[in-house]
């Protein structure tokens, strides 16, 4: 085969065969195809798209380019959840233990945050002692013992995706639905789960800004997962405002504990119950959504969901006492109160700007090499739809310096829109795909 012929075929709108895709991914992994030809094919895909069959083939070959986790030694149905990223998204820390307490097995590999979206690895590492780099057999043992383990992604997981994404990032070809779907789903397939639930975000704080874009991506990923033999479904959820009231790594652990204790922000709790119930449904532990949700709510009432998170933390080297008293978790020393600038209802709270505010405080990273401040972040006293008088507390900012707080304050106030009329609140879950 010749790379020239493959590029020409896709440029002219042809469908690549499984053999051509296999040869291409192998060349990417081995380094035998030059970057300029890889980039040329990515651009051809960007303009011409891919069929469902091509996308499934690309996803499978990318998954097979590195280690493929074999979870067969873990009894039960293994499930996984993936979010396309957002602000204040700590759902893995809440929905995961809920699902595990229902009997779902979660052997989850997660990433670090980059940009204004937080990473589950960073949140867990804010708990002193927690280890995210765990040998595979110990990882499996923890899942057998507690029902759930969340670890950092292996460096040998999907090496073809790492190379392709790096080139897409500098050649303006990131925004291709088949390439996005293949990138996400290849890692999910390589992680070995039997069932995959996707949380596809849409809105100001999400990669997919419109519901139509989110729907197309979600359907493509569901089709790709099912085409690869995995039970796959998706929720399309709103990310026009932050999820919950805490933004920042240790702060989000605090909010996760609140949610698992049956309290905290209602929208956050409702979404996590839906995600946990969806995983239970895909795992065959419930006949329908209502039965699944009843099981999930039972884990909150009897304390087993929070107990499961504590067990996982202990098994991964952390001290679960930090979850008994979350005030012991890291908190940056400088605190600035942000008052309501005028009286009225919060009509909108732009999620992306809130995320950028948290980055200014030190809670995020612009490059993979940047260090983050686990104790930095934002606590929202008020959020969309709520009324406040001028001067009343709107938020608290935490950082290492006053200068960081000032920059974060400016970003946060730019995210805020106040009106005299109470705004309408749209649904948090906009669509369900494959969970009927």
C-alpha positions in Angstrom: 0.0 0.0 0.0 1.0 3.6 -0.5 0.0 6.5 1.8 -0.4 8.7 -1.3 -3.1 6.4 -2.7 -5.0 6.4 0.7 -4.9 10.2 0.9 -6.1 10.6 -2.7 -8.9 8.1 -2.2 -10.2 10.0 0.9 -9.7 13.4 -0.7 -12.0 12.3 -3.5 -14.6 11.1 -1.1 -14.0 7.4 -1.1 -14.4 5.1 1.8 -11.3 3.5 3.2 -11.2 -0.3 3.6 -10.5 -2.0 7.0 -7.2 -3.1 5.5 -6.2 0.4 4.5 -7.1 1.8 7.9 -5.2 -1.0 9.6 -2.1 -0.3 7.5 -2.4 3.4 8.2 -2.8 3.1 12.0 0.1 0.6 12.1 2.3 3.1 10.2 1.3 5.9 12.6 2.2 3.7 15.6 5.5 2.5 14.2 6.5 6.0 13.0 6.9 4.9 9.3 4.5 7.4 7.9 5.7 11.0 7.9 3.8 13.7 9.8 2.9 15.6 6.6 1.1 12.6 5.1 -0.7 11.8 8.3 -1.8 15.5 8.5 -2.9 15.4 4.9 -5.2 12.4 5.6 -6.6 14.1 8.7 -7.5 17.2 6.6 -9.1 15.0 3.9 -11.2 13.3 6.7 -12.1 16.7 8.1 -13.6 17.7 4.7 -15.0 14.4 3.5 -16.0 12.7 6.7 -16.1 8.9 7.3 -18.8 6.3 7.1 -19.9 4.5 10.3 -17.9 1.4 9.1 -14.8 3.5 8.6 -15.2 5.1 12.0 -15.6 1.7 13.7 -12.5 0.3 11.9 -10.4 3.4 12.8 -11.6 3.2 16.5 -10.8 -0.5 16.8 -7.3 -0.2 15.2 -6.4 2.8 17.4 -7.5 0.8 20.4 -5.3 -2.1 19.3 -2.3 0.1 18.7 -1.3 -0.3 22.4 -2.2 -2.3 25.5 -5.8 -3.7 25.6 -7.0 -4.3 29.2 -8.4 -7.7 29.7 -11.0 -7.4 32.6 -12.3 -11.0 32.3 -10.7 -11.9 35.6 -13.0 -9.5 37.4 -16.4 -11.1 38.0 -19.6 -9.3 36.8 -20.3 -6.7 34.1 -17.6 -4.1 33.8 -18.9 -0.6 33.0 -17.3 2.8 32.3 -18.5 6.4 32.1 -17.0 9.1 30.0 -17.7 12.8 30.1 -16.7 15.0 27.2 -15.6 17.6 29.7 -17.0 20.6 31.6 -16.7 23.0 34.5 -17.3 21.6 38.0 -17.8 18.1 36.6 -17.0 15.8 39.4 -19.6 13.2 38.4 -17.1 10.2 38.3 -16.5 10.7 42.0 -20.2 10.5 42.7 -21.9 8.3 40.0 -19.0 5.8 40.1 -19.4 4.8 43.7 -23.2 4.8 43.4 -23.1 2.4 40.5 -20.5 0.2 42.2 -22.6 0.1 45.3 -25.4 -1.3 43.1 -23.1 -4.1 41.9 -21.6 -2.6 38.7 -17.8 -3.1 38.4 -15.9 0.0 37.4 -12.3 -0.3 36.4 -11.8 3.2 35.2 -8.8 4.9 33.6 -9.0 8.7 33.7 -7.0 11.7 32.6 -5.7 15.0 34.0 -7.3 18.3 33.3 -6.2 20.6 30.6 -7.5 24.1 30.0 -10.7 25.1 31.8 -12.0 21.5 32.2 -11.0 19.6 35.3 -9.5 16.1 35.4 -10.7 13.3 37.7 -7.0 12.3 38.4 -6.3 15.8 39.7 -9.3 15.8 41.9 -8.4 12.4 43.5 -4.8 13.4 44.0 -5.9 16.3 46.1 -6.7 13.7 48.8 -3.4 13.1 50.6 -1.8 9.8 49.9 -4.0 8.7 47.0 -2.1 6.9 44.3 -3.2 7.1 40.7 -0.3 5.1 39.2 -1.1 1.6 40.3 0.2 -1.8 38.8 -2.4 -3.5 36.7 -3.0 -6.6 39.0 -3.4 -4.3 42.0 -5.8 -2.2 40.0 -7.9 -5.3 39.2 -7.7 -6.4 42.9 -9.1 -3.1 44.1 -12.1 -3.5 41.7 -12.7 -7.0 42.9 -12.5 -5.8 46.6 -14.5 -2.5 46.4 -16.3 -2.6 43.1 -14.4 0.5 41.7 -11.0 1.8 41.1 -10.0 5.0 39.2 -6.4 5.2 38.0 -4.4 7.4 35.6 -4.3 6.3 32.0 -1.4 4.0 31.0 1.2 5.6 28.8 0.9 2.6 26.5 -2.8 3.1 26.0 -3.7 4.0 22.4 -0.3 5.4 21.3 -1.8 6.0 17.8 -4.4 8.4 19.3 -1.7 10.4 21.1 0.2 10.9 17.8 -3.0 11.7 15.8 -4.3 14.1 18.4 -1.0 16.0 18.6 -1.1 16.5 14.8 -4.8 17.4 14.7 -4.2 20.0 17.4 -1.7 21.9 15.2 -3.4 21.4 11.8 -6.9 22.7 12.6 -8.5 19.3 12.3 -9.6 18.7 15.9 -13.3 19.5 15.0 -14.0 16.4 13.0 -16.8 14.2 14.5 -15.4 10.9 13.2 -11.9 11.7 14.6 -13.3 12.9 17.9 -15.4 9.8 18.2 -12.5 7.5 17.3 -10.2 9.3 19.8 -12.7 9.0 22.7 -14.0 5.5 22.0 -10.6 3.9 21.2 -9.5 4.7 24.8 -12.8 3.4 26.2 -12.4 0.1 24.1 -8.8 -0.3 25.2 -9.9 0.1 28.8 -11.8 -3.2 28.5 -15.3 -2.3 29.7 -18.3 -4.3 28.6 -20.7 -1.3 28.8 -20.0 2.4 28.2 -22.1 5.3 29.2 -21.2 8.7 27.6 -22.1 12.1 29.1 -21.9 14.4 26.1 -21.9 18.0 27.2 -23.2 21.0 25.2 -23.2 24.7 25.9 -20.8 27.5 26.7 -18.5 25.3 28.9 -18.4 22.4 26.5 -16.5 21.5 23.4 -19.8 21.0 21.5 -21.5 24.4 21.7 -24.9 23.4 20.2 -27.3 20.6 21.0 -27.2 19.5 17.4 -23.4 19.1 17.4 -23.6 17.1 20.7 -26.4 14.9 19.3 -24.4 14.0 16.2 -21.3 13.2 18.2 -23.2 11.2 20.8 -25.0 9.1 18.2 -21.7 8.5 16.3 -20.0 7.3 19.5 -22.9 5.1 20.5 -23.0 3.6 17.0 -19.2 3.1 17.2 -19.3 1.4 20.6 -22.2 -0.8 19.7 -20.5 -1.6 16.4 -17.4 -2.7 18.3 -19.5 -5.1 20.4 -19.8 -2.9 23.6 -23.2 -1.9 25.1 -23.1 1.8 24.6 -25.5 4.7 25.4 -25.3 8.4 25.9 -26.9 11.3 27.8 -26.7 14.8 26.3 -26.4 17.3 29.2 -26.3 21.0 29.6 -23.0 22.8 30.3 -24.1 26.4 29.9 -23.5 26.8 33.6 -21.1 25.1 36.0 -22.1 21.7 37.3 -22.7 22.1 41.0 -21.4 25.0 43.2 -17.7 24.1 43.7 -15.0 24.5 41.0 -11.5 23.3 41.8 -9.9 20.0 42.7 -10.1 19.6 46.5 -13.3 21.7 46.5 -15.0 19.3 44.1 -14.0 16.4 46.4 -15.9 18.2 49.2 -18.9 18.6 46.9 -18.8 14.9 45.9 -18.9 13.9 49.6 -21.9 16.2 50.1 -23.7 14.6 47.2 -22.9 11.0 48.4 -24.2 12.0 51.8 -27.6 12.9 50.2 -27.1 16.7 50.2 -25.5 19.4 48.1 -26.6 20.8 44.7 -29.8 19.2 43.4 -28.9 19.4 39.7 -25.6 17.8 40.3 -27.2 15.0 42.4 -29.9 14.4 39.8 -27.4 14.0 37.0 -25.2 11.7 39.0 -28.2 9.5 39.8 -29.1 9.3 36.1 -25.5 8.4 35.2 -25.2 5.7 37.9 -28.7 4.4 37.0 -27.7 4.3 33.3 -24.6 2.2 34.1 -26.7 -0.2 36.2 -29.2 -0.5 33.3 -26.5 -1.2 30.7 -24.9 -3.7 33.1 -28.3 -5.6 33.2 -28.8 -5.0 37.0 -32.2 -3.3 36.4 -35.1 -3.8 34.0 -35.8 -0.2 33.4 -34.7 3.4 34.3 -37.1 3.7 37.2 -35.9 0.5 38.8 -32.3 1.6 38.3 -32.8 5.0 39.8 -34.5 3.4 42.9 -31.4 1.2 43.3 -29.1 4.2 43.1 -31.1 6.2 45.6 -31.0 3.3 48.0 -27.2 3.5 48.0 -27.5 7.1 49.2 -30.0 6.3 51.9 -28.0 3.4 53.4 -24.6 5.1 53.1 -23.2 2.4 50.8 -22.3 4.8 48.0 -20.1 7.0 50.3 -18.7 3.9 51.9 -17.7 2.6 48.5 -15.8 5.8 47.8 -14.0 5.6 51.1 -13.0 2.0 50.5 -11.6 2.9 47.1 -9.6 5.8 48.6 -8.2 3.6 51.3 -7.3 0.9 48.8 -5.5 3.4 46.6 -3.3 4.6 49.5 -5.4 7.6 50.7 -6.8 8.3 54.2 -10.6 8.1 54.2 -10.7 10.3 57.3 -10.3 13.2 54.9 -13.8 12.3 53.6 -15.2 12.2 57.1 -13.9 15.7 57.7 -13.5 17.4 54.3 -12.3 20.7 56.0 -9.0 18.9 56.3 -8.6 18.8 52.5 -6.3 21.4 50.9 -7.5 25.0 50.7 -5.5 27.9 49.4 -4.7 30.6 51.9 -6.0 33.7 50.3 -9.8 34.0 50.3 -11.7 36.8 48.6 -15.5 37.3 48.9 -17.3 38.4 45.8 -20.5 40.3 46.5 -23.5 40.6 44.1 -22.7 43.7 42.0 -26.4 44.6 41.9 -29.8 43.2 43.0 -31.6 40.7 40.8 -31.8 37.2 39.5 -28.8 35.4 38.0 -29.9 35.0 34.5 -26.8 33.2 33.2 -23.4 32.1 34.5 -21.1 31.4 31.6 -19.5 28.0 32.3 -16.4 28.6 30.1 -15.6 32.0 31.8 -16.1 30.4 35.2 -13.6 27.7 34.2 -11.1 30.3 33.0 -11.6 32.1 36.4 -10.7 28.9 38.2 -7.6 28.7 36.0 -6.5 32.2 37.0 -6.8 31.1 40.6 -4.4 28.1 39.9 -6.9 25.3 39.7 -6.2 24.4 36.1 -3.3 24.1 33.7 -2.6 25.6 30.3 -0.1 22.9 29.3 0.4 19.3 30.5 3.6 20.4 32.3 1.9 23.1 34.5 1.5 22.5 38.2 -1.9 23.0 39.7 -2.9 24.2 43.2 -5.2 21.6 44.6 -6.7 24.0 47.1 -7.6 26.8 44.6 -11.0 27.4 43.2 -14.5 28.9 43.5 -17.4 28.3 45.8 -20.6 29.7 44.4 -23.1 31.0 47.0 -25.6 31.7 44.3 -26.1 30.2 40.8 -28.4 30.6 37.8 -32.1 31.2 38.7 -31.3 32.5 42.3 -32.0 36.0 43.6 -29.5 38.1 45.5 -29.5 41.6 46.9 -26.6 44.0 46.0 -23.7 43.3 48.4 -24.9 39.8 49.3 -22.3 37.0 48.9 -22.2 35.7 45.4 -19.0 33.6 45.5 -15.7 32.9 47.4 -12.4 32.6 45.6 -9.4 30.7 46.9 -5.8 31.1 45.6 -2.2 31.6 46.7 -2.1 35.3 46.1 -4.3 38.4 46.0 -3.2 39.0 42.4 -4.5 35.6 41.4 -7.8 36.3 43.2 -8.1 39.7 41.4 -7.7 38.1 38.0 -10.1 35.4 38.9 -12.6 37.9 40.2 -12.6 39.8 36.9 -13.1 36.6 34.9 -16.0 35.5 37.2 -17.8 38.8 37.1 -17.6 38.7 33.3 -19.5 35.4 33.4 -22.3 36.8 35.4 -25.6 38.3 33.9 -28.2 39.7 36.3 -31.8 40.6 35.4 -34.8 41.7 37.3 -37.0 38.9 36.0 -36.6 35.3 37.1 -35.0 33.3 34.3 -36.5 30.1 33.0 -34.4 27.0 33.8 -34.0 24.5 31.0 -33.5 20.8 31.7 -30.2 19.4 32.7 -30.6 16.2 30.6 -31.5 17.2 27.1 -31.6 13.8 25.4 -31.1 10.1 26.0 -29.6 7.9 23.3 -29.8 4.2 23.7 -31.3 4.3 27.2 -35.0 3.8 26.4 
